[in-house]
Each structure stands twice: as structure tokens, then as C-alpha cells.
Amino acid sequence: MDNKIRQLFPILQNKINNKPLIYLDNAATTQKPRSVVEAIEHFYFNDNANIHRGIYKLSQRATNAYEKSRKNIAEFINAKYTHEIIFVRNTTEAINLVAQSYGYKNFKPGDEIIISTMEHHSNIVPWQLICKKTGAKLQVINIHENGELDFNHYEKLINNRTKIVAIAHASNTLGTVNPIKKIIAAAHAHNIPVLIDGAQASGHIQIDVQNLDCDFYAFSAHKMYGPTGIGILYGKEALLNSMPPYQGGGDMIKKVTFAETEYADLPQKFEAGTPNIADVVGFGATIDFIKSVGIDVIAKHEKELLKYATAAFSNVKGLKIIGTAPEKTSIISFILDKIHPHDVATILDTEGIAVRAGHHCTMPLMEFYNIPGTTRASFGLYNTKEEIDILIEALTKVRKIFSR
Amino acid sequence: MNDLRDLYQQIIIDHSQHPHNFCPLEQASHKKEGFNPLCGDKITLYVNEKSGLITDICFQGAGCAISTASASLMTDAIKNKTIEEALEVFTEFQKLITTGKADHPEKLGKLSVLAGVVEFPMRIKCATLPWHTLKAVLTKDQNIISSE
């Protein structure tokens, strides 16, 4: 990846503590290219109006821009129909939507929901909430020490009480890419629907929902170089049609009387109230940006960085990588001697390096590894090998401070 | 870099790697847990109190160098103080950590090495977790303790 890409991201010119910013927290959120920010600005300055209701031209323009993004996203993940794309705030809201709508309708006492040990809290807690309401219970797939899913255990967990499987495409802590096609096929053999938490995959891996045959797929724009506060839930048309609305309000109705309300068709049924219009437009520009670079080009660059960093990390004394599955996104979690991740991150910050430290919203996973947390470096398309070299040097400095 | 040197002074590194009073206290008159859910720092504080005097204080837990050193130095500073005196130290420490300067530095003694934390606002909660847990013990606060 050349310098031209970096120039598309104005924030990368920033200095932190008088050092050039080295941003390695891309799994938390990515930086935004100029084109995405400009698309949002352009919308506010030229096309802003509320959507779907206005009789006037400007509202029509806003509606067109909003719906164009939906179409763009549908094509990007190869959805069969554009109305299978529901706009939500983020991946978390998408999972809550499915849990509260699909789950509330379908789960009965004793039913089971399968998740895995490596799930983010956002793919645990929404299911616990609906379990409390319905009497269903969670079943958790084991993982191997290297962070790979224990597929045999998964197959053993499937039974006639299983009502849904909800699993991450890629782990935000370990980087493990799960064999979701196989996971989906195994569930479908028992007519069980599958939700994929794609938050850590969408900007890194080509997604084809028809090829995967997943029933639900969720991701956020902000982890793929887009704005915060906007994400999507993809759901198969028939499933979404069978589900009750998640929230009620304007825009999701056909007819309202005090006695009864007739709901709108997809996708409006699940989009109550004025949505985050400008960021939906920004999301569309995000897809354009990724297409202009090429998701395969991004994936190749990140794979190279991961390989380079993994080799470099293994030369740092006292460093242990947590998560060494053969298939990984560009995430490296590690522990360094007995130094707490927060101390590592504070010292790295003084070198201008932004990394994540802590449990990464995967507390059960930390318990599995019996560690309080890790330091995590996660790479994006603008990161370079030179930055990894600086990180390695800084880690040596961390060790020095703690070995006095 | 100077800020960093201030933050990770030798005495802080020493206390984080070899914390004082780091053990459970059997038959403690008070036991309290503190927890910062965002960062995962955990502390269990054991206090023996007799007619308003803290006769013994120990802690256990998992945390960063700052929270561990803070807890270790706190137990040293608080032992054999009255509840009233301990609360005064709490107030002074709080002031030091958030402003960099205590009103009565003489009450803090060795604790003043933690003054460097003020330059790292994200880490203030690390240094104060043991103290909020202590305050909960002394004021008999039943709530879950966190400094986040």
C-alpha cells in the first residue's frame, strides 16, 4: 500500500506527544478517508431534508441518496434484495433487533441459543436479555488454546432445542476467522437459522451473504472506514417478513388507528423514526471507497502486515501472542511478561502509538485464557511495516522500564 | 518522556512488582471488593478495625502497575491510623491525583510519588480504585465500588 492511501486520511498527519500518530486500534474503529467525510458534508450542505415523507424536491433528493446507499450496500454483500438491508446504529443494535424480534417470537422455555467462547459482549448480552424474557438458555461452543473454534463441540451442541446460532465471522480479540460457511451448513441441516456478527470482517473480508447462505449478517460502518452511528442488519426476506417490528414509530407504518396499526413493508418495518440519514449517505461513500481500493487489495496488504508483525513480535522477549489460529484477520493480541496491558498502552501512547488494552469486551474469553486482558494491535489498510518496526522498538522500551 | 518517568518512578515499579500487604486477612472485620468494569482492574480489600482504629489492612487483586502500587502504598499509609485520619488521607490523595498538588502534602508521605498520574487522565481511575474501595469500607457503603 503506498503513501497515496495514507494521504486520503487527514488524521494520519497528526502528531501525538510530538511523534507521528501510529494508529493501531482499527478493530475498535478505523479512521475515515476524506471522501467519506466530504460525502456527509455534501449531503448536509446540499441535500438535507427528511426522507420518505416530503412532497418537495429536496426531500426526494435526500430519499434518493439514502436509498442509493442501501442499494450500494446490498450489492456489496450480494444480498438478493435491497430491502433485506435494514439500517441500524451499529452491529450491537442489529443483534439486539434479531434477539428481541425473532427471539421473542420464537424462543420458548428450554430452547437453546448457540454462541461461542470468543464472542464480543454484544453477541452475548442481547441473547441473555431475551433468555431472561423467554426462558431460553445459552450454549457456548468451546475454543482450542490457539483460538480456533472447536467444531466438534459445536456439532455436539446442535439439537432439536437449538433455535438460533449466533457467531462472529472474526474475533475482535483473537483475530480468528471462523469457518462460518461450514457453521451455517451444519445449522441448516437442522433447519436452524444463523446470525453472523460481521463487525470484524466487513472491511477486511469479501462478504457474499447468498454464497454463505447466512440468515442474518450484521456490521457497522465505522469499522470499515465509515462514520460511527450507522450499521446494517442483513436478513433473508422471508425471515424479516415473519418477524414483528423491533421499535414502533413513524415511517414504519402503513396505517395507524388507536385500535390497531398496520406495519410498513420491508425495510421500513424495522426503521422507525427519522434515521441517521447523513451517515447512511456516508456509509454509501464508504462502500465506494472500499470498492475503489479493492477489498482484495486491502485483504492482501493486511495479510502481509499480519505476517510481518507476527514474525517481529515473536522476536520480542517475554511477549506471547494470544490467538494463533491459522485463519486470522490483521489483529494481534499479546501479553508482555507480567506487565499489565494498561501500562503497556500508556507507554506506547507516549511514543504516538495507539493500541487497545484490556478485555476488549470479551470478558469470558479472558477468563478462558486466565488473563486480566491483553494489549491489542489491529492493522488497517493505511498501516505500514515501518510502523510495526516502531511498535517493536517501543515494546522493548516498555520492558526496559519494567525491568529496572 | 519526563511525564512517563514521573509516572513510572522506581518506587511505583517496585510496589507494583512486590506489593506490600498483598494477602488475604483472615477474620477481617471488613472486606470489600472494588472493580473497574471497563479496564478489568479488581481489588479485594481486607480491613481490621477496632474502636475506630485500623489495626490491619491487606489487599488482593489484579490490576495495572498504577493501581497495584497505589493499593500497596495505601495499605502502608493507612495502617494504624484512625478512620478519621484515613479519610483525611483519602481527601488529600484525591486532591493530589486530580490536581497534582495536595493541600497538606505532609499527610501523604510516600504516596506523593503518585502525583505523576495527573498527566495521564485516563489512568486516574487506576490510582483511585483502591481508595474508593477503602472509603466504602470506612463509610460502610454497601454499593458496588468502581472509580470509573
Interface residues (C-beta under 8 A of the other chain):
Chain A: K338 I339 H340 P341 H342 D343 T346 I347 T350 A357 G358 H359 M363 M366 P372 G373 I401 F402 R404
Chain B: M1 D3 L4 L7 Y8 Q10 I13 Q17 L38 C39 G40 D41 K42 A62 G63 C64 A65 I66 T68 F120 M122 R123 C126
